[in-house]
């Protein structure tokens, strides 16, 4: 998606430690016009795939998943990062390690919201090592749901998670794919 | 908003401790068609109010804020619940106590995303004691931004936060207002 690459080049900022800051349009602040375009792009990529549900994980994937859900007209489920008082009853849970925050957590979803009748599109903002996505795939597996594929705003290809998921047979669509980045240059894969 | 009341009556569930579970359409799972309607309702309530930005707090307000942002065409900013490695530079911070989770946290937003040129619509899923909203109002005050008002999916009137904010001069619009609830009956204020 050319507009995503332009937004990254004009508004993104590379921070020490290989972090790409896109807070002005994708994270802390979301450009709503662009958000709608992302939703339309994702819907277009997965049209005809029989998607019945979108699955994401709190919190930075929620807006993108909601935008895609609004265009596709399917429910959006978000996995929580730990068990809270608002999740009652039976749950599926999968362990995830976050490199960004240096912590381990459980991705948790109620068994009510993911079933063996679902065909799931997994949506997230970033794909790096792929740990969060593996956790979400694990949740789908526990529910007996089919995974139609994944839609990601920005993939950091150099961290390998996306190619590993593709090699494992999953469809992974990223709106921008970064092959390399330094504080002066960002190179995209096309 | 009549549809919100219907959704609460048909799909909501009152849990012990005065928690209203609306996970099937508003929290863990979001009904996308209804989400779009919420966005349209909020946009309609605040049309002509000069809103330049929507402010919410992670994570359960994000989808509603995104839906309203998409309809209104204004950026959505979400305050984070603690300082993470993805928020660099200067920030505004306000203390918030969460009754639901029994914890205190900081609501944090980068100074880049909230300015004295902004007229802010604050959006959240629930309004009970109003602590989170007070934190978000505090952030707007620190930035010198004007608060146009608040749009809330569900207000628990019996916890008093909404009426307190109205008494303080804020415009508070709630899509459903619950005057009382037990596990067998929910009464709405109209």
Boltz contact constraints between the chains, C-beta under 6 A:
constraints:
  - contact:
      token1: [A, 28]
      token2: [B, 110]
      max_distance: 6.0
  - contact:
      token1: [A, 28]
      token2: [B, 113]
      max_distance: 6.0
  - contact:
      token1: [A, 29]
      token2: [B, 75]
      max_distance: 6.0
  - contact:
      token1: [A, 29]
      token2: [B, 77]
      max_distance: 6.0
  - contact:
      token1: [A, 29]
      token2: [B, 113]
      max_distance: 6.0
  - contact:
      token1: [A, 30]
      token2: [B, 76]
      max_distance: 6.0
  - contact:
      token1: [A, 31]
      token2: [B, 75]
      max_distance: 6.0
  - contact:
      token1: [A, 32]
      token2: [B, 69]
      max_distance: 6.0
  - contact:
      token1: [A, 32]
      token2: [B, 70]
      max_distance: 6.0
  - contact:
      token1: [A, 32]
      token2: [B, 73]
      max_distance: 6.0
  - contact:
      token1: [A, 32]
      token2: [B, 76]
      max_distance: 6.0
  - contact:
      token1: [A, 33]
      token2: [B, 73]
      max_distance: 6.0
  - contact:
      token1: [A, 36]
      token2: [B, 70]
      max_distance: 6.0
  - contact:
      token1: [A, 58]
      token2: [B, 59]
      max_distance: 6.0
  - contact:
      token1: [A, 59]
      token2: [B, 58]
      max_distance: 6.0
  - contact:
      token1: [A, 59]
      token2: [B, 59]
      max_distance: 6.0
  - contact:
      token1: [A, 62]
      token2: [B, 62]
      max_distance: 6.0
  - contact:
      token1: [A, 62]
      token2: [B, 63]
      max_distance: 6.0
  - contact:
      token1: [A, 63]
      token2: [B, 62]
      max_distance: 6.0
  - contact:
      token1: [A, 63]
      token2: [B, 66]
      max_distance: 6.0
  - contact:
      token1: [A, 66]
      token2: [B, 63]
      max_distance: 6.0
  - contact:
      token1: [A, 66]
      token2: [B, 66]
      max_distance: 6.0
  - contact:
      token1: [A, 69]
      token2: [B, 32]
      max_distance: 6.0
  - contact:
      token1: [A, 70]
      token2: [B, 32]
      max_distance: 6.0
  - contact:
      token1: [A, 70]
      token2: [B, 36]
      max_distance: 6.0
  - contact:
      token1: [A, 73]
      token2: [B, 32]
      max_distance: 6.0
  - contact:
      token1: [A, 73]
      token2: [B, 33]
      max_distance: 6.0
  - contact:
      token1: [A, 75]
      token2: [B, 29]
      max_distance: 6.0
  - contact:
      token1: [A, 75]
      token2: [B, 31]
      max_distance: 6.0
  - contact:
      token1: [A, 76]
      token2: [B, 30]
      max_distance: 6.0
  - contact:
      token1: [A, 76]
      token2: [B, 32]
      max_distance: 6.0
  - contact:
      token1: [A, 77]
      token2: [B, 29]
      max_distance: 6.0
  - contact:
      token1: [A, 110]
      token2: [B, 28]
      max_distance: 6.0
  - contact:
      token1: [A, 113]
      token2: [B, 28]
      max_distance: 6.0
  - contact:
      token1: [A, 113]
      token2: [B, 29]
      max_distance: 6.0
